[in-house]
Amino acid sequence: MEITYSGVIEAAGQVKSTADTIHTQLQDLNARVLEAVSHWDGETRQAFHERHRNWDNNVDHMHNTLLDIAKAMKQAAHDYKANDKAQAGRF
């Protein structure tokens, strides 16, 4: 398997793009669920909100983790390329 700088940069872009897509889809889903729940009342509504309380935090955490992965991949590619150039300069 050959790994190229541009391939890693491209993969990082794909991770970011996928993270953004997932985040948007989960936000849309959440909005639809909250609309449906807005018609509930009593214990059912309360039980839902107790279980749903951390939704936004969990979605944001997942999104930020994926963005951090994409950034780390991009930085690793740049660092690897810089190291290769430095090592090539030794010859």
DRENTOR-740152 format. One record per residue: x, y, z of N, C-alpha, C, O, CB in turn; residue in three letters; residue number from 1. Coordinates in Angstrom, 3 decimals. Glycine has a CB too. Layout:
REM residues N
+----------+----------+----------+----------+----------+----------+----------+----------+----------+----------+----------+----------+----------+----------+----------+------+-----+
:      n_X :      n_Y :      n_Z :     ca_X :     ca_Y :     ca_Z :      c_X :      c_Y :      c_Z :      o_X :      o_Y :      o_Z :     cb_X :     cb_Y :     cb_Z : type : seq :
+----------+----------+----------+----------+----------+----------+----------+----------+----------+----------+----------+----------+----------+----------+----------+------+-----+
:        X :        Y :        Z :        X :        Y :        Z :        X :        Y :        Z :        X :        Y :        Z :        X :        Y :        Z :  ALA : NUM :
...
+----------+----------+----------+----------+----------+----------+----------+----------+----------+----------+----------+----------+----------+----------+----------+------+-----+
This chain:
REM residues 91
+----------+----------+----------+----------+----------+----------+----------+----------+----------+----------+----------+----------+----------+----------+----------+------+-----+
:      n_X :      n_Y :      n_Z :     ca_X :     ca_Y :     ca_Z :      c_X :      c_Y :      c_Z :      o_X :      o_Y :      o_Z :     cb_X :     cb_Y :     cb_Z : type : seq :
+----------+----------+----------+----------+----------+----------+----------+----------+----------+----------+----------+----------+----------+----------+----------+------+-----+
:    0.844 :   -1.169 :    0.000 :    0.000 :    0.000 :    0.000 :    0.893 :    1.236 :    0.000 :    1.832 :    1.346 :    0.788 :   -0.962 :   -0.005 :    1.216 :  MET :   1 :
:    0.582 :    2.150 :   -0.890 :    1.350 :    3.383 :   -0.982 :    0.528 :    4.539 :   -0.419 :   -0.638 :    4.734 :   -0.763 :    1.764 :    3.667 :   -2.447 :  GLU :   2 :
:    1.173 :    5.284 :    0.448 :    0.522 :    6.452 :    1.035 :    1.226 :    7.685 :    0.489 :    2.449 :    7.805 :    0.557 :    0.566 :    6.416 :    2.611 :  ILE :   3 :
:    0.427 :    8.596 :   -0.054 :    0.987 :    9.829 :   -0.599 :    0.505 :   11.014 :    0.228 :   -0.521 :   10.944 :    0.905 :    0.594 :   10.006 :   -2.089 :  THR :   4 :
:    1.253 :   12.086 :    0.161 :    0.850 :   13.296 :    0.889 :   -0.522 :   13.755 :    0.409 :   -1.412 :   14.031 :    1.214 :    1.896 :   14.429 :    0.704 :  TYR :   5 :
:   -0.680 :   13.833 :   -0.893 :   -1.953 :   14.312 :   -1.449 :   -3.093 :   13.360 :   -1.098 :   -4.226 :   13.797 :   -0.894 :   -1.850 :   14.468 :   -2.980 :  SER :   6 :
:   -2.803 :   12.073 :   -1.027 :   -3.823 :   11.099 :   -0.649 :   -4.301 :   11.292 :    0.783 :   -5.490 :   11.172 :    1.077 :   -3.289 :    9.695 :   -0.822 :  GLY :   7 :
:   -3.357 :   11.592 :    1.668 :   -3.718 :   11.825 :    3.073 :   -4.503 :   13.135 :    3.193 :   -5.479 :   13.209 :    3.939 :   -2.443 :   11.867 :    3.975 :  VAL :   8 :
:   -4.078 :   14.161 :    2.462 :   -4.796 :   15.440 :    2.474 :   -6.213 :   15.246 :    1.943 :   -7.170 :   15.786 :    2.497 :   -4.043 :   16.503 :    1.631 :  ILE :   9 :
:   -6.341 :   14.477 :    0.872 :   -7.664 :   14.198 :    0.301 :   -8.530 :   13.418 :    1.288 :   -9.713 :   13.718 :    1.452 :   -7.526 :   13.411 :   -1.018 :  GLU :  10 :
:   -7.947 :   12.425 :    1.939 :   -8.691 :   11.640 :    2.929 :   -9.133 :   12.526 :    4.096 :  -10.241 :   12.364 :    4.608 :   -7.828 :   10.465 :    3.447 :  ALA :  11 :
:   -8.281 :   13.456 :    4.516 :   -8.649 :   14.385 :    5.588 :   -9.846 :   15.234 :    5.170 :  -10.747 :   15.482 :    5.971 :   -7.453 :   15.291 :    5.955 :  ALA :  12 :
:   -9.850 :   15.677 :    3.918 :  -10.981 :   16.440 :    3.397 :  -12.256 :   15.626 :    3.381 :  -13.339 :   16.139 :    3.662 :  -10.679 :   16.937 :    2.006 :  GLY :  13 :
:  -12.120 :   14.345 :    3.049 :  -13.286 :   13.468 :    3.037 :  -13.818 :   13.241 :    4.455 :  -15.030 :   13.192 :    4.663 :  -12.934 :   12.126 :    2.382 :  GLN :  14 :
:  -12.925 :   13.106 :    5.414 :  -13.356 :   12.945 :    6.805 :  -14.123 :   14.185 :    7.255 :  -15.182 :   14.074 :    7.874 :  -12.139 :   12.691 :    7.736 :  VAL :  15 :
:  -13.590 :   15.366 :    6.945 :  -14.262 :   16.607 :    7.320 :  -15.617 :   16.724 :    6.637 :  -16.613 :   17.065 :    7.275 :  -13.393 :   17.812 :    6.968 :  LYS :  16 :
:  -15.650 :   16.444 :    5.357 :  -16.904 :   16.533 :    4.607 :  -17.950 :   15.565 :    5.157 :  -19.115 :   15.929 :    5.318 :  -16.655 :   16.248 :    3.121 :  SER :  17 :
:  -17.536 :   14.352 :    5.441 :  -18.444 :   13.357 :    6.005 :  -18.910 :   13.779 :    7.392 :  -20.083 :   13.620 :    7.729 :  -17.765 :   11.982 :    6.069 :  THR :  18 :
:  -18.003 :   14.314 :    8.191 :  -18.366 :   14.790 :    9.534 :  -19.426 :   15.880 :    9.442 :  -20.396 :   15.878 :   10.200 :  -17.121 :   15.320 :   10.281 :  ALA :  19 :
:  -19.237 :   16.807 :    8.514 :  -20.204 :   17.893 :    8.351 :  -21.559 :   17.365 :    7.883 :  -22.601 :   17.829 :    8.345 :  -19.674 :   18.931 :    7.357 :  ASP :  20 :
:  -21.546 :   16.401 :    6.972 :  -22.787 :   15.806 :    6.473 :  -23.532 :   15.092 :    7.598 :  -24.738 :   15.273 :    7.769 :  -22.492 :   14.824 :    5.323 :  THR :  21 :
:  -22.810 :   14.286 :    8.356 :  -23.425 :   13.560 :    9.479 :  -24.003 :   14.554 :   10.484 :  -25.120 :   14.374 :   10.969 :  -22.387 :   12.629 :   10.175 :  ILE :  22 :
:  -23.248 :   15.593 :   10.792 :  -23.693 :   16.595 :   11.759 :  -24.992 :   17.251 :   11.287 :  -25.935 :   17.404 :   12.063 :  -22.599 :   17.664 :   11.977 :  HIS :  23 :
:  -25.034 :   17.630 :   10.032 :  -26.240 :   18.262 :    9.473 :  -27.421 :   17.300 :    9.510 :  -28.528 :   17.684 :    9.889 :  -25.988 :   18.730 :    8.023 :  THR :  24 :
:  -27.187 :   16.061 :    9.122 :  -28.278 :   15.076 :    9.125 :  -28.798 :   14.830 :   10.538 :  -30.006 :   14.702 :   10.739 :  -27.807 :   13.753 :    8.504 :  GLN :  25 :
:  -27.903 :   14.763 :   11.511 :  -28.333 :   14.546 :   12.891 :  -29.072 :   15.759 :   13.444 :  -30.023 :   15.608 :   14.212 :  -27.132 :   14.222 :   13.773 :  LEU :  26 :
:  -28.647 :   16.947 :   13.065 :  -29.377 :   18.149 :   13.475 :  -30.786 :   18.156 :   12.879 :  -31.755 :   18.491 :   13.561 :  -28.611 :   19.418 :   13.047 :  GLN :  27 :
:  -30.890 :   17.784 :   11.602 :  -32.202 :   17.721 :   10.950 :  -33.097 :   16.687 :   11.619 :  -34.274 :   16.941 :   11.876 :  -32.047 :   17.394 :    9.460 :  ASP :  28 :
:  -32.528 :   15.519 :   11.897 :  -33.283 :   14.472 :   12.582 :  -33.749 :   14.962 :   13.946 :  -34.905 :   14.764 :   14.321 :  -32.432 :   13.197 :   12.735 :  LEU :  29 :
:  -32.863 :   15.593 :   14.674 :  -33.202 :   16.100 :   15.999 :  -34.352 :   17.114 :   15.919 :  -35.260 :   17.087 :   16.749 :  -31.967 :   16.744 :   16.655 :  ASN :  30 :
:  -34.314 :   17.986 :   14.944 :  -35.377 :   18.980 :   14.790 :  -36.722 :   18.301 :   14.537 :  -37.746 :   18.712 :   15.084 :  -35.045 :   19.949 :   13.639 :  ALA :  31 :
:  -36.710 :   17.256 :   13.703 :  -37.962 :   16.531 :   13.420 :  -38.474 :   15.794 :   14.661 :  -39.675 :   15.774 :   14.927 :  -37.751 :   15.528 :   12.269 :  ARG :  32 :
:  -37.564 :   15.199 :   15.404 :  -37.953 :   14.493 :   16.626 :  -38.519 :   15.477 :   17.648 :  -39.551 :   15.210 :   18.264 :  -36.747 :   13.730 :   17.223 :  VAL :  33 :
:  -37.855 :   16.599 :   17.828 :  -38.333 :   17.589 :   18.789 :  -39.690 :   18.159 :   18.392 :  -40.509 :   18.473 :   19.257 :  -37.322 :   18.714 :   18.925 :  LEU :  34 :
:  -39.930 :   18.293 :   17.100 :  -41.241 :   18.745 :   16.636 :  -42.317 :   17.733 :   17.017 :  -43.394 :   18.109 :   17.481 :  -41.230 :   18.967 :   15.110 :  GLU :  35 :
:  -42.023 :   16.455 :   16.821 :  -42.992 :   15.412 :   17.180 :  -43.229 :   15.386 :   18.690 :  -44.362 :   15.236 :   19.146 :  -42.503 :   14.030 :   16.695 :  ALA :  36 :
:  -42.170 :   15.532 :   19.444 :  -42.262 :   15.471 :   20.902 :  -42.988 :   16.695 :   21.463 :  -43.569 :   16.632 :   22.547 :  -40.861 :   15.361 :   21.519 :  VAL :  37 :
:  -42.955 :   17.781 :   20.744 :  -43.590 :   19.004 :   21.253 :  -45.088 :   18.817 :   21.488 :  -45.707 :   19.600 :   22.208 :  -43.364 :   20.157 :   20.277 :  SER :  38 :
:  -45.663 :   17.794 :   20.888 :  -47.086 :   17.512 :   21.057 :  -47.355 :   16.548 :   22.217 :  -48.508 :   16.296 :   22.567 :  -47.654 :   16.938 :   19.770 :  HIS :  39 :
:  -46.297 :   16.020 :   22.800 :  -46.450 :   15.118 :   23.932 :  -46.588 :   15.939 :   25.202 :  -46.233 :   17.117 :   25.241 :  -45.253 :   14.140 :   24.034 :  TRP :  40 :
:  -47.108 :   15.300 :   26.238 :  -47.172 :   15.966 :   27.532 :  -46.995 :   14.955 :   28.654 :  -46.957 :   13.748 :   28.419 :  -48.502 :   16.714 :   27.692 :  ASP :  41 :
:  -46.889 :   15.456 :   29.853 :  -46.809 :   14.603 :   31.023 :  -45.526 :   13.819 :   31.133 :  -44.452 :   14.262 :   30.723 :  -47.938 :   13.671 :   31.028 :  GLY :  42 :
:  -45.675 :   12.624 :   31.705 :  -44.517 :   11.772 :   31.997 :  -43.795 :   11.316 :   30.738 :  -42.574 :   11.157 :   30.745 :  -44.954 :   10.562 :   32.792 :  GLU :  43 :
:  -44.532 :   11.107 :   29.666 :  -43.911 :   10.669 :   28.419 :  -42.923 :   11.725 :   27.921 :  -41.789 :   11.414 :   27.559 :  -44.987 :   10.388 :   27.345 :  THR :  44 :
:  -43.374 :   12.965 :   27.912 :  -42.508 :   14.063 :   27.465 :  -41.315 :   14.206 :   28.398 :  -40.187 :   14.383 :   27.938 :  -43.296 :   15.392 :   27.397 :  ARG :  45 :
:  -41.543 :   14.135 :   29.671 :  -40.465 :   14.269 :   30.652 :  -39.448 :   13.138 :   30.493 :  -38.242 :   13.384 :   30.518 :  -41.037 :   14.275 :   32.086 :  GLN :  46 :
:  -39.919 :   11.920 :   30.332 :  -39.015 :   10.771 :   30.166 :  -38.170 :   10.932 :   28.899 :  -36.973 :   10.644 :   28.898 :  -39.821 :    9.446 :   30.107 :  ALA :  47 :
:  -38.804 :   11.392 :   27.836 :  -38.052 :   11.615 :   26.600 :  -36.945 :   12.638 :   26.834 :  -35.789 :   12.396 :   26.489 :  -38.991 :   12.087 :   25.468 :  PHE :  48 :
:  -37.298 :   13.773 :   27.416 :  -36.311 :   14.837 :   27.613 :  -35.180 :   14.421 :   28.547 :  -34.046 :   14.870 :   28.380 :  -36.989 :   16.073 :   28.161 :  HIS :  49 :
:  -35.472 :   13.577 :   29.517 :  -34.410 :   13.072 :   30.394 :  -33.405 :   12.245 :   29.611 :  -32.199 :   12.343 :   29.840 :  -35.003 :   12.234 :   31.531 :  GLU :  50 :
:  -33.895 :   11.439 :   28.698 :  -33.004 :   10.591 :   27.906 :  -32.339 :   11.364 :   26.759 :  -31.263 :   10.993 :   26.290 :  -33.781 :    9.403 :   27.346 :  ARG :  51 :
:  -32.970 :   12.399 :   26.335 :  -32.503 :   13.182 :   25.192 :  -31.572 :   14.326 :   25.600 :  -30.949 :   14.959 :   24.748 :  -33.690 :   13.739 :   24.434 :  HIS :  52 :
:  -31.484 :   14.581 :   26.871 :  -30.788 :   15.752 :   27.392 :  -29.391 :   15.942 :   26.811 :  -29.000 :   17.073 :   26.521 :  -30.695 :   15.656 :   28.878 :  ARG :  53 :
:  -28.648 :   14.889 :   26.638 :  -27.253 :   14.998 :   26.188 :  -27.081 :   14.896 :   24.671 :  -25.954 :   14.857 :   24.177 :  -26.431 :   13.926 :   26.847 :  ASN :  54 :
:  -28.171 :   14.853 :   23.947 :  -28.102 :   14.689 :   22.485 :  -27.165 :   15.709 :   21.844 :  -26.212 :   15.334 :   21.160 :  -29.500 :   14.818 :   21.872 :  TRP :  55 :
:  -27.430 :   16.990 :   22.062 :  -26.623 :   18.028 :   21.420 :  -25.153 :   17.911 :   21.798 :  -24.276 :   18.035 :   20.943 :  -27.144 :   19.409 :   21.794 :  ASP :  56 :
:  -24.886 :   17.674 :   23.067 :  -23.492 :   17.535 :   23.496 :  -22.820 :   16.348 :   22.828 :  -21.674 :   16.450 :   22.389 :  -23.414 :   17.387 :   25.013 :  ASN :  57 :
:  -23.518 :   15.225 :   22.745 :  -22.936 :   14.032 :   22.128 :  -22.714 :   14.227 :   20.633 :  -21.681 :   13.821 :   20.101 :  -23.834 :   12.822 :   22.366 :  ASN :  58 :
:  -23.670 :   14.839 :   19.959 :  -23.523 :   15.093 :   18.518 :  -22.361 :   16.062 :   18.277 :  -21.532 :   15.835 :   17.396 :  -24.847 :   15.668 :   17.920 :  VAL :  59 :
:  -22.306 :   17.130 :   19.054 :  -21.215 :   18.091 :   18.901 :  -19.864 :   17.455 :   19.210 :  -18.876 :   17.724 :   18.526 :  -21.441 :   19.298 :   19.807 :  ASP :  60 :
:  -19.820 :   16.614 :   20.239 :  -18.569 :   15.931 :   20.594 :  -18.113 :   15.029 :   19.443 :  -16.936 :   15.038 :   19.082 :  -18.750 :   15.096 :   21.894 :  HIS :  61 :
:  -19.024 :   14.259 :   18.871 :  -18.670 :   13.386 :   17.756 :  -18.172 :   14.215 :   16.570 :  -17.165 :   13.878 :   15.948 :  -19.879 :   12.520 :   17.339 :  MET :  62 :
:  -18.883 :   15.297 :   16.266 :  -18.494 :   16.154 :   15.142 :  -17.100 :   16.742 :   15.372 :  -16.250 :   16.711 :   14.481 :  -19.527 :   17.288 :   14.944 :  HIS :  63 :
:  -16.876 :   17.272 :   16.565 :  -15.572 :   17.860 :   16.867 :  -14.458 :   16.820 :   16.848 :  -13.340 :   17.120 :   16.429 :  -15.610 :   18.545 :   18.220 :  ASN :  64 :
:  -14.749 :   15.610 :   17.294 :  -13.748 :   14.537 :   17.256 :  -13.368 :   14.222 :   15.812 :  -12.188 :   14.070 :   15.495 :  -14.281 :   13.263 :   17.962 :  THR :  65 :
:  -14.363 :   14.123 :   14.943 :  -14.075 :   13.854 :   13.527 :  -13.298 :   15.009 :   12.883 :  -12.402 :   14.778 :   12.071 :  -15.386 :   13.611 :   12.755 :  LEU :  66 :
:  -13.638 :   16.240 :   13.242 :  -12.895 :   17.390 :   12.720 :  -11.456 :   17.375 :   13.226 :  -10.533 :   17.712 :   12.483 :  -13.586 :   18.708 :   13.121 :  LEU :  67 :
:  -11.259 :   16.990 :   14.479 :   -9.908 :   16.876 :   15.032 :   -9.109 :   15.800 :   14.300 :   -7.915 :   15.969 :   14.054 :   -9.967 :   16.560 :   16.536 :  ASP :  68 :
:   -9.764 :   14.701 :   13.957 :   -9.097 :   13.638 :   13.199 :   -8.666 :   14.165 :   11.844 :   -7.538 :   13.922 :   11.414 :  -10.025 :   12.414 :   13.029 :  ILE :  69 :
:   -9.549 :   14.882 :   11.168 :   -9.222 :   15.442 :    9.855 :   -8.037 :   16.406 :    9.956 :   -7.129 :   16.368 :    9.125 :  -10.447 :   16.165 :    9.258 :  ALA :  70 :
:   -8.049 :   17.272 :   10.981 :   -6.939 :   18.211 :   11.177 :   -5.634 :   17.467 :   11.449 :   -4.584 :   17.826 :   10.915 :   -7.248 :   19.174 :   12.338 :  LYS :  71 :
:   -5.707 :   16.432 :   12.279 :   -4.504 :   15.662 :   12.616 :   -3.947 :   14.955 :   11.382 :   -2.733 :   14.882 :   11.198 :   -4.815 :   14.633 :   13.720 :  ALA :  72 :
:   -4.832 :   14.439 :   10.548 :   -4.382 :   13.783 :    9.315 :   -3.672 :   14.786 :    8.408 :   -2.610 :   14.498 :    7.857 :   -5.579 :   13.140 :    8.571 :  MET :  73 :
:   -4.266 :   15.952 :    8.264 :   -3.679 :   16.981 :    7.410 :   -2.328 :   17.428 :    7.960 :   -1.363 :   17.574 :    7.210 :   -4.627 :   18.184 :    7.286 :  LYS :  74 :
:   -2.264 :   17.643 :    9.268 :   -1.009 :   18.067 :    9.890 :    0.056 :   16.984 :    9.761 :    1.223 :   17.283 :    9.510 :   -1.233 :   18.412 :   11.368 :  GLN :  75 :
:   -0.347 :   15.728 :    9.933 :    0.610 :   14.616 :    9.805 :    1.190 :   14.565 :    8.395 :    2.385 :   14.331 :    8.221 :   -0.071 :   13.269 :   10.147 :  ALA :  76 :
:    0.349 :   14.784 :    7.395 :    0.832 :   14.777 :    6.010 :    1.840 :   15.903 :    5.791 :    2.881 :   15.697 :    5.167 :   -0.347 :   14.917 :    5.022 :  ALA :  77 :
:    1.530 :   17.085 :    6.303 :    2.458 :   18.218 :    6.157 :    3.761 :   17.951 :    6.902 :    4.844 :   18.224 :    6.383 :    1.810 :   19.520 :    6.676 :  HIS :  78 :
:    3.657 :   17.422 :    8.108 :    4.861 :   17.126 :    8.892 :    5.705 :   16.055 :    8.221 :    6.931 :   16.158 :    8.185 :    4.484 :   16.680 :   10.307 :  ASP :  79 :
:    5.057 :   15.036 :    7.693 :    5.757 :   13.945 :    7.033 :    6.487 :   14.464 :    5.789 :    7.634 :   14.101 :    5.527 :    4.771 :   12.819 :    6.655 :  TYR :  80 :
:    5.804 :   15.313 :    5.040 :    6.413 :   15.879 :    3.835 :    7.606 :   16.755 :    4.207 :    8.652 :   16.682 :    3.563 :    5.375 :   16.695 :    3.033 :  LYS :  81 :
:    7.457 :   17.578 :    5.236 :    8.556 :   18.438 :    5.676 :    9.741 :   17.599 :    6.142 :   10.891 :   17.932 :    5.855 :    8.090 :   19.375 :    6.805 :  ALA :  82 :
:    9.468 :   16.521 :    6.855 :   10.532 :   15.634 :    7.319 :   11.225 :   14.964 :    6.137 :   12.451 :   14.846 :    6.120 :    9.970 :   14.573 :    8.279 :  ASN :  83 :
:   10.453 :   14.528 :    5.156 :   11.047 :   13.918 :    3.966 :   11.985 :   14.899 :    3.262 :   13.082 :   14.529 :    2.845 :    9.946 :   13.447 :    2.997 :  ASP :  84 :
:   11.547 :   16.143 :    3.135 :   12.386 :   17.154 :    2.484 :   13.658 :   17.404 :    3.288 :   14.740 :   17.540 :    2.718 :   11.606 :   18.467 :    2.307 :  LYS :  85 :
:   13.526 :   17.464 :    4.596 :   14.690 :   17.680 :    5.451 :   15.670 :   16.520 :    5.332 :   16.883 :   16.721 :    5.257 :   14.260 :   17.860 :    6.912 :  ALA :  86 :
:   15.134 :   15.314 :    5.316 :   16.006 :   14.136 :    5.198 :   16.653 :   14.069 :    3.823 :   17.815 :   13.680 :    3.704 :   15.212 :   12.850 :    5.465 :  GLN :  87 :
:   15.919 :   14.443 :    2.791 :   16.477 :   14.430 :    1.436 :   17.606 :   15.446 :    1.313 :   18.552 :   15.247 :    0.550 :   15.381 :   14.726 :    0.394 :  ALA :  88 :
:   17.500 :   16.535 :    2.068 :   18.549 :   17.553 :    2.042 :   19.854 :   17.090 :    2.655 :   20.890 :   17.725 :    2.461 :   18.084 :   18.776 :    2.753 :  GLY :  89 :
:   19.818 :   16.013 :    3.377 :   21.036 :   15.481 :    3.999 :   21.906 :   14.735 :    2.994 :   23.084 :   14.491 :    3.255 :   20.675 :   14.553 :    5.154 :  ARG :  90 :
:   21.339 :   14.374 :    1.856 :   22.114 :   13.588 :    0.881 :   22.843 :   14.465 :   -0.077 :   23.541 :   13.967 :   -0.960 :   21.223 :   12.649 :    0.117 :  PHE :  91 :
+----------+----------+----------+----------+----------+----------+----------+----------+----------+----------+----------+----------+----------+----------+----------+------+-----+
